[in-house]
């Protein structure tokens, strides 16, 4: 596991080495295969996780069985921290989208660390605030943006966080099925596929399995406004 990635998370980024080691030595390492659950919606939240590598999806299941993808998290990001501030059942299901390594910290251990170093709470709150902003933005898009606009914005967001230069563009290995990508956009699979086909025909992107190569980022950005 790349310690520099763990070290860069909001939990640790402004701590000195002694402060980092004081927390890190209490953490447990985990590895999950693609599709494995990390925790389930409704289960008791007793751990905080930091991603070392891979990707994790957060999803919610409605009472009628419909599923909605809330977020995709990558290396250095935190999940499960809500239970620290509001102990109770998990509000989402977290699953690995690819082979994923994480480190976890038990709730009781985290509280002891925060008692000794209360400034860490500020960094955790910042992480929560960033995710809340992202959620609020997604809700606004559902109200004010059409499906092609939401598809463009989603791809750009994934590209900014996971993209790698390749083939004259930016390769985004999102690891999502067509249905999962549609859930993340908040639309049906058919309408999302139609938007992707339209962007491909215009030469803005190239589809490649569970990856997409963004070829004209500026036009996608304009379409996502």
mmCIF file of the C-alpha atoms, coordinates in Angstrom:
data_MODEL
# 
_entry.id   MODEL 
# 
loop_
_atom_site.group_PDB 
_atom_site.id 
_atom_site.type_symbol 
_atom_site.label_atom_id 
_atom_site.label_alt_id 
_atom_site.label_comp_id 
_atom_site.label_asym_id 
_atom_site.label_entity_id 
_atom_site.label_seq_id 
_atom_site.pdbx_PDB_ins_code 
_atom_site.Cartn_x 
_atom_site.Cartn_y 
_atom_site.Cartn_z 
_atom_site.occupancy 
_atom_site.B_iso_or_equiv 
_atom_site.pdbx_formal_charge 
_atom_site.auth_seq_id 
_atom_site.auth_comp_id 
_atom_site.auth_asym_id 
_atom_site.auth_atom_id 
_atom_site.pdbx_PDB_model_num 
ATOM 1   C CA . UNK A 1 1   ? 0.000   0.000  0.000   1.00 0.00 ? 1   UNK A CA 1 
ATOM 2   C CA . UNK A 1 2   ? 1.291   3.457  -0.929  1.00 0.00 ? 2   UNK A CA 1 
ATOM 3   C CA . UNK A 1 3   ? 1.745   5.243  2.390   1.00 0.00 ? 3   UNK A CA 1 
ATOM 4   C CA . UNK A 1 4   ? 2.012   8.613  0.618   1.00 0.00 ? 4   UNK A CA 1 
ATOM 5   C CA . UNK A 1 5   ? -1.600  8.237  -0.569  1.00 0.00 ? 5   UNK A CA 1 
ATOM 6   C CA . UNK A 1 6   ? -2.837  7.461  2.940   1.00 0.00 ? 6   UNK A CA 1 
ATOM 7   C CA . UNK A 1 7   ? -0.732  10.333 4.276   1.00 0.00 ? 7   UNK A CA 1 
ATOM 8   C CA . UNK A 1 8   ? -2.366  12.763 1.803   1.00 0.00 ? 8   UNK A CA 1 
ATOM 9   C CA . UNK A 1 9   ? -5.933  12.109 3.021   1.00 0.00 ? 9   UNK A CA 1 
ATOM 10  C CA . UNK A 1 10  ? -7.828  14.888 4.847   1.00 0.00 ? 10  UNK A CA 1 
ATOM 11  C CA . UNK A 1 11  ? -7.400  12.898 8.048   1.00 0.00 ? 11  UNK A CA 1 
ATOM 12  C CA . UNK A 1 12  ? -3.610  13.240 7.954   1.00 0.00 ? 12  UNK A CA 1 
ATOM 13  C CA . UNK A 1 13  ? -2.523  15.918 5.493   1.00 0.00 ? 13  UNK A CA 1 
ATOM 14  C CA . UNK A 1 14  ? -1.730  18.649 8.022   1.00 0.00 ? 14  UNK A CA 1 
ATOM 15  C CA . UNK A 1 15  ? -0.338  16.447 10.794  1.00 0.00 ? 15  UNK A CA 1 
ATOM 16  C CA . UNK A 1 16  ? 3.351   16.124 11.540  1.00 0.00 ? 16  UNK A CA 1 
ATOM 17  C CA . UNK A 1 17  ? 4.990   12.712 11.293  1.00 0.00 ? 17  UNK A CA 1 
ATOM 18  C CA . UNK A 1 18  ? 4.499   11.959 14.974  1.00 0.00 ? 18  UNK A CA 1 
ATOM 19  C CA . UNK A 1 19  ? 0.781   12.769 14.755  1.00 0.00 ? 19  UNK A CA 1 
ATOM 20  C CA . UNK A 1 20  ? 0.409   10.650 11.637  1.00 0.00 ? 20  UNK A CA 1 
ATOM 21  C CA . UNK A 1 21  ? 2.148   7.642  13.162  1.00 0.00 ? 21  UNK A CA 1 
ATOM 22  C CA . UNK A 1 22  ? 0.069   7.936  16.346  1.00 0.00 ? 22  UNK A CA 1 
ATOM 23  C CA . UNK A 1 23  ? -3.067  7.303  14.280  1.00 0.00 ? 23  UNK A CA 1 
ATOM 24  C CA . UNK A 1 24  ? -1.611  5.028  11.602  1.00 0.00 ? 24  UNK A CA 1 
ATOM 25  C CA . UNK A 1 25  ? -0.438  2.435  14.111  1.00 0.00 ? 25  UNK A CA 1 
ATOM 26  C CA . UNK A 1 26  ? -4.044  1.965  15.253  1.00 0.00 ? 26  UNK A CA 1 
ATOM 27  C CA . UNK A 1 27  ? -5.318  1.299  11.711  1.00 0.00 ? 27  UNK A CA 1 
ATOM 28  C CA . UNK A 1 28  ? -5.990  -2.065 10.074  1.00 0.00 ? 28  UNK A CA 1 
ATOM 29  C CA . UNK A 1 29  ? -5.327  -2.823 6.396   1.00 0.00 ? 29  UNK A CA 1 
ATOM 30  C CA . UNK A 1 30  ? -7.961  -4.445 4.155   1.00 0.00 ? 30  UNK A CA 1 
ATOM 31  C CA . UNK A 1 31  ? -8.127  -5.602 0.533   1.00 0.00 ? 31  UNK A CA 1 
ATOM 32  C CA . UNK A 1 32  ? -11.371 -6.061 -1.414  1.00 0.00 ? 32  UNK A CA 1 
ATOM 33  C CA . UNK A 1 33  ? -11.996 -7.608 -4.814  1.00 0.00 ? 33  UNK A CA 1 
ATOM 34  C CA . UNK A 1 34  ? -14.250 -5.930 -7.362  1.00 0.00 ? 34  UNK A CA 1 
ATOM 35  C CA . UNK A 1 35  ? -17.875 -6.293 -6.277  1.00 0.00 ? 35  UNK A CA 1 
ATOM 36  C CA . UNK A 1 36  ? -17.129 -7.009 -2.620  1.00 0.00 ? 36  UNK A CA 1 
ATOM 37  C CA . UNK A 1 37  ? -19.039 -5.013 -0.030  1.00 0.00 ? 37  UNK A CA 1 
ATOM 38  C CA . UNK A 1 38  ? -17.072 -2.921 2.436   1.00 0.00 ? 38  UNK A CA 1 
ATOM 39  C CA . UNK A 1 39  ? -20.133 -2.095 4.500   1.00 0.00 ? 39  UNK A CA 1 
ATOM 40  C CA . UNK A 1 40  ? -23.884 -2.358 3.972   1.00 0.00 ? 40  UNK A CA 1 
ATOM 41  C CA . UNK A 1 41  ? -26.597 0.267  4.262   1.00 0.00 ? 41  UNK A CA 1 
ATOM 42  C CA . UNK A 1 42  ? -28.344 -0.096 7.615   1.00 0.00 ? 42  UNK A CA 1 
ATOM 43  C CA . UNK A 1 43  ? -25.431 -1.835 9.354   1.00 0.00 ? 43  UNK A CA 1 
ATOM 44  C CA . UNK A 1 44  ? -23.907 -0.252 12.437  1.00 0.00 ? 44  UNK A CA 1 
ATOM 45  C CA . UNK A 1 45  ? -21.172 2.232  11.598  1.00 0.00 ? 45  UNK A CA 1 
ATOM 46  C CA . UNK A 1 46  ? -18.153 1.400  13.730  1.00 0.00 ? 46  UNK A CA 1 
ATOM 47  C CA . UNK A 1 47  ? -15.214 2.245  11.447  1.00 0.00 ? 47  UNK A CA 1 
ATOM 48  C CA . UNK A 1 48  ? -13.794 5.025  9.317   1.00 0.00 ? 48  UNK A CA 1 
ATOM 49  C CA . UNK A 1 49  ? -11.926 4.036  6.123   1.00 0.00 ? 49  UNK A CA 1 
ATOM 50  C CA . UNK A 1 50  ? -9.217  5.690  4.026   1.00 0.00 ? 50  UNK A CA 1 
ATOM 51  C CA . UNK A 1 51  ? -8.686  4.466  0.463   1.00 0.00 ? 51  UNK A CA 1 
ATOM 52  C CA . UNK A 1 52  ? -5.130  3.546  -0.440  1.00 0.00 ? 52  UNK A CA 1 
ATOM 53  C CA . UNK A 1 53  ? -5.822  2.360  -3.993  1.00 0.00 ? 53  UNK A CA 1 
ATOM 54  C CA . UNK A 1 54  ? -8.730  1.391  -6.261  1.00 0.00 ? 54  UNK A CA 1 
ATOM 55  C CA . UNK A 1 55  ? -12.250 2.816  -6.352  1.00 0.00 ? 55  UNK A CA 1 
ATOM 56  C CA . UNK A 1 56  ? -15.319 2.524  -4.151  1.00 0.00 ? 56  UNK A CA 1 
ATOM 57  C CA . UNK A 1 57  ? -18.938 3.243  -5.035  1.00 0.00 ? 57  UNK A CA 1 
ATOM 58  C CA . UNK A 1 58  ? -21.473 4.483  -2.511  1.00 0.00 ? 58  UNK A CA 1 
ATOM 59  C CA . UNK A 1 59  ? -25.044 3.468  -3.263  1.00 0.00 ? 59  UNK A CA 1 
ATOM 60  C CA . UNK A 1 60  ? -28.504 3.786  -1.733  1.00 0.00 ? 60  UNK A CA 1 
ATOM 61  C CA . UNK A 1 61  ? -31.446 1.427  -2.176  1.00 0.00 ? 61  UNK A CA 1 
ATOM 62  C CA . UNK A 1 62  ? -34.969 2.875  -2.102  1.00 0.00 ? 62  UNK A CA 1 
ATOM 63  C CA . UNK A 1 63  ? -37.825 1.060  -0.311  1.00 0.00 ? 63  UNK A CA 1 
ATOM 64  C CA . UNK A 1 64  ? -39.167 -0.108 -3.696  1.00 0.00 ? 64  UNK A CA 1 
ATOM 65  C CA . UNK A 1 65  ? -35.823 -1.721 -4.540  1.00 0.00 ? 65  UNK A CA 1 
ATOM 66  C CA . UNK A 1 66  ? -34.510 0.899  -6.944  1.00 0.00 ? 66  UNK A CA 1 
ATOM 67  C CA . UNK A 1 67  ? -30.813 1.679  -6.600  1.00 0.00 ? 67  UNK A CA 1 
ATOM 68  C CA . UNK A 1 68  ? -29.059 5.011  -6.869  1.00 0.00 ? 68  UNK A CA 1 
ATOM 69  C CA . UNK A 1 69  ? -25.330 5.586  -7.048  1.00 0.00 ? 69  UNK A CA 1 
ATOM 70  C CA . UNK A 1 70  ? -24.356 8.451  -4.737  1.00 0.00 ? 70  UNK A CA 1 
ATOM 71  C CA . UNK A 1 71  ? -20.627 8.848  -5.308  1.00 0.00 ? 71  UNK A CA 1 
ATOM 72  C CA . UNK A 1 72  ? -17.418 7.310  -6.589  1.00 0.00 ? 72  UNK A CA 1 
ATOM 73  C CA . UNK A 1 73  ? -14.438 7.609  -4.236  1.00 0.00 ? 73  UNK A CA 1 
ATOM 74  C CA . UNK A 1 74  ? -10.766 7.158  -5.049  1.00 0.00 ? 74  UNK A CA 1 
ATOM 75  C CA . UNK A 1 75  ? -7.328  6.999  -3.397  1.00 0.00 ? 75  UNK A CA 1 
ATOM 76  C CA . UNK A 1 76  ? -6.838  9.319  -0.435  1.00 0.00 ? 76  UNK A CA 1 
ATOM 77  C CA . UNK A 1 77  ? -10.567 9.830  0.149   1.00 0.00 ? 77  UNK A CA 1 
ATOM 78  C CA . UNK A 1 78  ? -12.406 8.954  3.358   1.00 0.00 ? 78  UNK A CA 1 
ATOM 79  C CA . UNK A 1 79  ? -15.610 6.987  3.781   1.00 0.00 ? 79  UNK A CA 1 
ATOM 80  C CA . UNK A 1 80  ? -17.665 6.029  6.787   1.00 0.00 ? 80  UNK A CA 1 
ATOM 81  C CA . UNK A 1 81  ? -16.896 9.231  8.698   1.00 0.00 ? 81  UNK A CA 1 
ATOM 82  C CA . UNK A 1 82  ? -20.570 10.219 9.044   1.00 0.00 ? 82  UNK A CA 1 
ATOM 83  C CA . UNK A 1 83  ? -20.940 7.736  11.904  1.00 0.00 ? 83  UNK A CA 1 
ATOM 84  C CA . UNK A 1 84  ? -18.394 9.721  13.891  1.00 0.00 ? 84  UNK A CA 1 
ATOM 85  C CA . UNK A 1 85  ? -20.675 12.749 14.091  1.00 0.00 ? 85  UNK A CA 1 
ATOM 86  C CA . UNK A 1 86  ? -24.002 10.932 14.009  1.00 0.00 ? 86  UNK A CA 1 
ATOM 87  C CA . UNK A 1 87  ? -23.593 7.377  15.359  1.00 0.00 ? 87  UNK A CA 1 
ATOM 88  C CA . UNK A 1 88  ? -26.112 4.971  13.907  1.00 0.00 ? 88  UNK A CA 1 
ATOM 89  C CA . UNK A 1 89  ? -26.802 2.774  10.889  1.00 0.00 ? 89  UNK A CA 1 
ATOM 90  C CA . UNK A 1 90  ? -24.828 3.297  7.676   1.00 0.00 ? 90  UNK A CA 1 
ATOM 91  C CA . UNK A 1 91  ? -26.639 5.571  5.234   1.00 0.00 ? 91  UNK A CA 1 
ATOM 92  C CA . UNK A 1 92  ? -25.223 3.867  2.125   1.00 0.00 ? 92  UNK A CA 1 
ATOM 93  C CA . UNK A 1 93  ? -23.651 0.656  0.881   1.00 0.00 ? 93  UNK A CA 1 
ATOM 94  C CA . UNK A 1 94  ? -19.950 0.847  -0.036  1.00 0.00 ? 94  UNK A CA 1 
ATOM 95  C CA . UNK A 1 95  ? -18.593 -1.644 -2.602  1.00 0.00 ? 95  UNK A CA 1 
ATOM 96  C CA . UNK A 1 96  ? -15.283 -2.007 -4.408  1.00 0.00 ? 96  UNK A CA 1 
ATOM 97  C CA . UNK A 1 97  ? -15.373 -1.102 -8.105  1.00 0.00 ? 97  UNK A CA 1 
ATOM 98  C CA . UNK A 1 98  ? -11.939 -2.598 -8.671  1.00 0.00 ? 98  UNK A CA 1 
ATOM 99  C CA . UNK A 1 99  ? -9.326  -4.272 -6.516  1.00 0.00 ? 99  UNK A CA 1 
ATOM 100 C CA . UNK A 1 100 ? -9.198  -1.857 -3.605  1.00 0.00 ? 100 UNK A CA 1 
ATOM 101 C CA . UNK A 1 101 ? -6.982  -1.440 -0.568  1.00 0.00 ? 101 UNK A CA 1 
ATOM 102 C CA . UNK A 1 102 ? -8.082  0.508  2.486   1.00 0.00 ? 102 UNK A CA 1 
ATOM 103 C CA . UNK A 1 103 ? -7.076  1.161  6.048   1.00 0.00 ? 103 UNK A CA 1 
ATOM 104 C CA . UNK A 1 104 ? -9.691  1.363  8.785   1.00 0.00 ? 104 UNK A CA 1 
ATOM 105 C CA . UNK A 1 105 ? -9.846  2.976  12.192  1.00 0.00 ? 105 UNK A CA 1 
ATOM 106 C CA . UNK A 1 106 ? -12.299 1.842  14.832  1.00 0.00 ? 106 UNK A CA 1 
ATOM 107 C CA . UNK A 1 107 ? -14.757 4.470  16.039  1.00 0.00 ? 107 UNK A CA 1 
ATOM 108 C CA . UNK A 1 108 ? -13.536 4.241  19.646  1.00 0.00 ? 108 UNK A CA 1 
ATOM 109 C CA . UNK A 1 109 ? -9.886  4.616  18.592  1.00 0.00 ? 109 UNK A CA 1 
ATOM 110 C CA . UNK A 1 110 ? -10.743 7.635  16.439  1.00 0.00 ? 110 UNK A CA 1 
ATOM 111 C CA . UNK A 1 111 ? -12.494 9.322  19.353  1.00 0.00 ? 111 UNK A CA 1 
ATOM 112 C CA . UNK A 1 112 ? -9.416  8.792  21.511  1.00 0.00 ? 112 UNK A CA 1 
ATOM 113 C CA . UNK A 1 113 ? -7.239  10.323 18.795  1.00 0.00 ? 113 UNK A CA 1 
ATOM 114 C CA . UNK A 1 114 ? -9.584  13.306 18.472  1.00 0.00 ? 114 UNK A CA 1 
ATOM 115 C CA . UNK A 1 115 ? -9.512  13.865 22.223  1.00 0.00 ? 115 UNK A CA 1 
ATOM 116 C CA . UNK A 1 116 ? -5.715  14.112 21.990  1.00 0.00 ? 116 UNK A CA 1 
ATOM 117 C CA . UNK A 1 117 ? -5.677  16.054 18.698  1.00 0.00 ? 117 UNK A CA 1 
ATOM 118 C CA . UNK A 1 118 ? -8.951  17.959 18.276  1.00 0.00 ? 118 UNK A CA 1 
ATOM 119 C CA . UNK A 1 119 ? -7.652  19.785 15.191  1.00 0.00 ? 119 UNK A CA 1 
ATOM 120 C CA . UNK A 1 120 ? -8.139  16.581 13.193  1.00 0.00 ? 120 UNK A CA 1 
ATOM 121 C CA . UNK A 1 121 ? -11.912 17.111 13.441  1.00 0.00 ? 121 UNK A CA 1 
ATOM 122 C CA . UNK A 1 122 ? -11.519 20.161 11.216  1.00 0.00 ? 122 UNK A CA 1 
ATOM 123 C CA . UNK A 1 123 ? -9.987  18.041 8.462   1.00 0.00 ? 123 UNK A CA 1 
ATOM 124 C CA . UNK A 1 124 ? -12.734 15.429 8.719   1.00 0.00 ? 124 UNK A CA 1 
ATOM 125 C CA . UNK A 1 125 ? -15.379 18.147 8.556   1.00 0.00 ? 125 UNK A CA 1 
ATOM 126 C CA . UNK A 1 126 ? -13.694 19.537 5.452   1.00 0.00 ? 126 UNK A CA 1 
ATOM 127 C CA . UNK A 1 127 ? -13.925 16.119 3.817   1.00 0.00 ? 127 UNK A CA 1 
ATOM 128 C CA . UNK A 1 128 ? -17.628 15.938 4.683   1.00 0.00 ? 128 UNK A CA 1 
ATOM 129 C CA . UNK A 1 129 ? -18.176 19.465 3.379   1.00 0.00 ? 129 UNK A CA 1 
ATOM 130 C CA . UNK A 1 130 ? -16.533 18.602 0.053   1.00 0.00 ? 130 UNK A CA 1 
ATOM 131 C CA . UNK A 1 131 ? -18.794 15.590 -0.370  1.00 0.00 ? 131 UNK A CA 1 
ATOM 132 C CA . UNK A 1 132 ? -21.846 17.664 0.621   1.00 0.00 ? 132 UNK A CA 1 
ATOM 133 C CA . UNK A 1 133 ? -20.951 20.252 -2.020  1.00 0.00 ? 133 UNK A CA 1 
ATOM 134 C CA . UNK A 1 134 ? -20.669 17.488 -4.597  1.00 0.00 ? 134 UNK A CA 1 
ATOM 135 C CA . UNK A 1 135 ? -24.053 16.081 -3.527  1.00 0.00 ? 135 UNK A CA 1 
ATOM 136 C CA . UNK A 1 136 ? -25.700 19.516 -3.634  1.00 0.00 ? 136 UNK A CA 1 
ATOM 137 C CA . UNK A 1 137 ? -24.260 20.089 -7.080  1.00 0.00 ? 137 UNK A CA 1 
ATOM 138 C CA . UNK A 1 138 ? -25.644 16.762 -8.280  1.00 0.00 ? 138 UNK A CA 1 
ATOM 139 C CA . UNK A 1 139 ? -29.088 17.638 -6.885  1.00 0.00 ? 139 UNK A CA 1 
ATOM 140 C CA . UNK A 1 140 ? -29.022 21.016 -8.655  1.00 0.00 ? 140 UNK A CA 1 
ATOM 141 C CA . UNK A 1 141 ? -28.050 19.298 -11.902 1.00 0.00 ? 141 UNK A CA 1 
ATOM 142 C CA . UNK A 1 142 ? -31.011 16.927 -11.595 1.00 0.00 ? 142 UNK A CA 1 
ATOM 143 C CA . UNK A 1 143 ? -33.297 19.950 -11.389 1.00 0.00 ? 143 UNK A CA 1 
ATOM 144 C CA . UNK A 1 144 ? -31.711 22.337 -13.868 1.00 0.00 ? 144 UNK A CA 1 
ATOM 145 C CA . UNK A 1 145 ? -29.663 20.252 -16.339 1.00 0.00 ? 145 UNK A CA 1 
ATOM 146 C CA . UNK A 1 146 ? -30.765 17.907 -19.092 1.00 0.00 ? 146 UNK A CA 1 
ATOM 147 C CA . UNK A 1 147 ? -29.371 14.383 -19.323 1.00 0.00 ? 147 UNK A CA 1 
ATOM 148 C CA . UNK A 1 148 ? -26.617 15.140 -21.899 1.00 0.00 ? 148 UNK A CA 1 
ATOM 149 C CA . UNK A 1 149 ? -25.441 18.020 -19.709 1.00 0.00 ? 149 UNK A CA 1 
ATOM 150 C CA . UNK A 1 150 ? -25.309 15.758 -16.652 1.00 0.00 ? 150 UNK A CA 1 
ATOM 151 C CA . UNK A 1 151 ? -23.437 13.075 -18.606 1.00 0.00 ? 151 UNK A CA 1 
ATOM 152 C CA . UNK A 1 152 ? -20.845 15.640 -19.708 1.00 0.00 ? 152 UNK A CA 1 
ATOM 153 C CA . UNK A 1 153 ? -20.374 16.981 -16.164 1.00 0.00 ? 153 UNK A CA 1 
ATOM 154 C CA . UNK A 1 154 ? -20.115 13.475 -14.682 1.00 0.00 ? 154 UNK A CA 1 
ATOM 155 C CA . UNK A 1 155 ? -17.455 12.426 -17.185 1.00 0.00 ? 155 UNK A CA 1 
ATOM 156 C CA . UNK A 1 156 ? -15.474 15.612 -16.575 1.00 0.00 ? 156 UNK A CA 1 
ATOM 157 C CA . UNK A 1 157 ? -15.639 15.099 -12.813 1.00 0.00 ? 157 UNK A CA 1 
ATOM 158 C CA . UNK A 1 158 ? -14.454 11.494 -13.147 1.00 0.00 ? 158 UNK A CA 1 
ATOM 159 C CA . UNK A 1 159 ? -11.759 12.646 -15.564 1.00 0.00 ? 159 UNK A CA 1 
ATOM 160 C CA . UNK A 1 160 ? -10.483 15.257 -13.156 1.00 0.00 ? 160 UNK A CA 1 
ATOM 161 C CA . UNK A 1 161 ? -10.185 12.701 -10.376 1.00 0.00 ? 161 UNK A CA 1 
ATOM 162 C CA . UNK A 1 162 ? -9.225  9.497  -12.203 1.00 0.00 ? 162 UNK A CA 1 
ATOM 163 C CA . UNK A 1 163 ? -8.112  10.501 -15.712 1.00 0.00 ? 163 UNK A CA 1 
ATOM 164 C CA . UNK A 1 164 ? -4.764  9.608  -17.295 1.00 0.00 ? 164 UNK A CA 1 
ATOM 165 C CA . UNK A 1 165 ? -3.336  11.123 -20.528 1.00 0.00 ? 165 UNK A CA 1 
ATOM 166 C CA . UNK A 1 166 ? -3.675  8.653  -23.404 1.00 0.00 ? 166 UNK A CA 1 
ATOM 167 C CA . UNK A 1 167 ? -4.382  8.413  -27.150 1.00 0.00 ? 167 UNK A CA 1 
ATOM 168 C CA . UNK A 1 168 ? -4.624  12.146 -27.763 1.00 0.00 ? 168 UNK A CA 1 
ATOM 169 C CA . UNK A 1 169 ? -7.043  12.688 -24.905 1.00 0.00 ? 169 UNK A CA 1 
ATOM 170 C CA . UNK A 1 170 ? -7.793  11.845 -21.304 1.00 0.00 ? 170 UNK A CA 1 
ATOM 171 C CA . UNK A 1 171 ? -8.559  8.199  -20.513 1.00 0.00 ? 171 UNK A CA 1 
ATOM 172 C CA . UNK A 1 172 ? -11.093 7.781  -17.719 1.00 0.00 ? 172 UNK A CA 1 
ATOM 173 C CA . UNK A 1 173 ? -11.242 4.216  -16.402 1.00 0.00 ? 173 UNK A CA 1 
ATOM 174 C CA . UNK A 1 174 ? -14.485 4.583  -14.462 1.00 0.00 ? 174 UNK A CA 1 
ATOM 175 C CA . UNK A 1 175 ? -15.024 0.791  -13.975 1.00 0.00 ? 175 UNK A CA 1 
ATOM 176 C CA . UNK A 1 176 ? -18.801 1.319  -14.057 1.00 0.00 ? 176 UNK A CA 1 
ATOM 177 C CA . UNK A 1 177 ? -21.381 -0.781 -15.872 1.00 0.00 ? 177 UNK A CA 1 
ATOM 178 C CA . UNK A 1 178 ? -23.813 1.062  -18.123 1.00 0.00 ? 178 UNK A CA 1 
ATOM 179 C CA . UNK A 1 179 ? -26.475 0.767  -15.424 1.00 0.00 ? 179 UNK A CA 1 
ATOM 180 C CA . UNK A 1 180 ? -24.135 2.136  -12.722 1.00 0.00 ? 180 UNK A CA 1 
ATOM 181 C CA . UNK A 1 181 ? -23.124 5.075  -14.895 1.00 0.00 ? 181 UNK A CA 1 
ATOM 182 C CA . UNK A 1 182 ? -26.822 5.828  -15.494 1.00 0.00 ? 182 UNK A CA 1 
ATOM 183 C CA . UNK A 1 183 ? -27.472 5.700  -11.725 1.00 0.00 ? 183 UNK A CA 1 
ATOM 184 C CA . UNK A 1 184 ? -24.598 8.124  -11.112 1.00 0.00 ? 184 UNK A CA 1 
ATOM 185 C CA . UNK A 1 185 ? -26.010 10.524 -13.714 1.00 0.00 ? 185 UNK A CA 1 
ATOM 186 C CA . UNK A 1 186 ? -29.546 10.110 -12.398 1.00 0.00 ? 186 UNK A CA 1 
ATOM 187 C CA . UNK A 1 187 ? -31.147 8.951  -15.663 1.00 0.00 ? 187 UNK A CA 1 
ATOM 188 C CA . UNK A 1 188 ? -32.130 5.776  -17.500 1.00 0.00 ? 188 UNK A CA 1 
ATOM 189 C CA . UNK A 1 189 ? -29.482 3.656  -19.169 1.00 0.00 ? 189 UNK A CA 1 
ATOM 190 C CA . UNK A 1 190 ? -31.073 4.279  -22.557 1.00 0.00 ? 190 UNK A CA 1 
ATOM 191 C CA . UNK A 1 191 ? -30.907 8.074  -22.319 1.00 0.00 ? 191 UNK A CA 1 
ATOM 192 C CA . UNK A 1 192 ? -27.333 8.006  -21.006 1.00 0.00 ? 192 UNK A CA 1 
ATOM 193 C CA . UNK A 1 193 ? -26.243 5.665  -23.825 1.00 0.00 ? 193 UNK A CA 1 
ATOM 194 C CA . UNK A 1 194 ? -27.916 7.982  -26.342 1.00 0.00 ? 194 UNK A CA 1 
ATOM 195 C CA . UNK A 1 195 ? -25.949 10.941 -24.965 1.00 0.00 ? 195 UNK A CA 1 
ATOM 196 C CA . UNK A 1 196 ? -22.685 8.987  -25.060 1.00 0.00 ? 196 UNK A CA 1 
ATOM 197 C CA . UNK A 1 197 ? -23.348 7.934  -28.656 1.00 0.00 ? 197 UNK A CA 1 
ATOM 198 C CA . UNK A 1 198 ? -24.072 11.555 -29.603 1.00 0.00 ? 198 UNK A CA 1 
ATOM 199 C CA . UNK A 1 199 ? -20.824 12.766 -27.995 1.00 0.00 ? 199 UNK A CA 1 
ATOM 200 C CA . UNK A 1 200 ? -18.920 9.960  -29.731 1.00 0.00 ? 200 UNK A CA 1 
ATOM 201 C CA . UNK A 1 201 ? -20.398 10.838 -33.147 1.00 0.00 ? 201 UNK A CA 1 
ATOM 202 C CA . UNK A 1 202 ? -19.340 14.457 -32.645 1.00 0.00 ? 202 UNK A CA 1 
ATOM 203 C CA . UNK A 1 203 ? -15.800 13.366 -31.878 1.00 0.00 ? 203 UNK A CA 1 
ATOM 204 C CA . UNK A 1 204 ? -15.865 14.619 -28.290 1.00 0.00 ? 204 UNK A CA 1 
ATOM 205 C CA . UNK A 1 205 ? -15.030 11.237 -26.791 1.00 0.00 ? 205 UNK A CA 1 
ATOM 206 C CA . UNK A 1 206 ? -14.287 7.620  -27.596 1.00 0.00 ? 206 UNK A CA 1 
ATOM 207 C CA . UNK A 1 207 ? -15.963 4.718  -25.804 1.00 0.00 ? 207 UNK A CA 1 
ATOM 208 C CA . UNK A 1 208 ? -13.803 1.786  -24.738 1.00 0.00 ? 208 UNK A CA 1 
ATOM 209 C CA . UNK A 1 209 ? -15.555 -0.754 -22.494 1.00 0.00 ? 209 UNK A CA 1 
ATOM 210 C CA . UNK A 1 210 ? -15.597 0.521  -18.924 1.00 0.00 ? 210 UNK A CA 1 
ATOM 211 C CA . UNK A 1 211 ? -13.392 3.403  -19.946 1.00 0.00 ? 211 UNK A CA 1 
ATOM 212 C CA . UNK A 1 212 ? -13.921 6.506  -21.998 1.00 0.00 ? 212 UNK A CA 1 
ATOM 213 C CA . UNK A 1 213 ? -11.334 8.719  -23.706 1.00 0.00 ? 213 UNK A CA 1 
ATOM 214 C CA . UNK A 1 214 ? -12.247 12.400 -23.501 1.00 0.00 ? 214 UNK A CA 1 
ATOM 215 C CA . UNK A 1 215 ? -11.050 13.985 -26.751 1.00 0.00 ? 215 UNK A CA 1 
ATOM 216 C CA . UNK A 1 216 ? -12.611 17.460 -26.639 1.00 0.00 ? 216 UNK A CA 1 
ATOM 217 C CA . UNK A 1 217 ? -12.788 18.540 -23.017 1.00 0.00 ? 217 UNK A CA 1 
ATOM 218 C CA . UNK A 1 218 ? -13.693 22.144 -23.830 1.00 0.00 ? 218 UNK A CA 1 
ATOM 219 C CA . UNK A 1 219 ? -16.811 21.184 -25.794 1.00 0.00 ? 219 UNK A CA 1 
ATOM 220 C CA . UNK A 1 220 ? -17.839 18.744 -23.078 1.00 0.00 ? 220 UNK A CA 1 
ATOM 221 C CA . UNK A 1 221 ? -17.353 21.506 -20.517 1.00 0.00 ? 221 UNK A CA 1 
ATOM 222 C CA . UNK A 1 222 ? -19.570 23.854 -22.501 1.00 0.00 ? 222 UNK A CA 1 
ATOM 223 C CA . UNK A 1 223 ? -22.235 21.134 -22.879 1.00 0.00 ? 223 UNK A CA 1 
ATOM 224 C CA . UNK A 1 224 ? -22.146 20.523 -19.135 1.00 0.00 ? 224 UNK A CA 1 
ATOM 225 C CA . UNK A 1 225 ? -22.873 24.146 -18.198 1.00 0.00 ? 225 UNK A CA 1 
# 
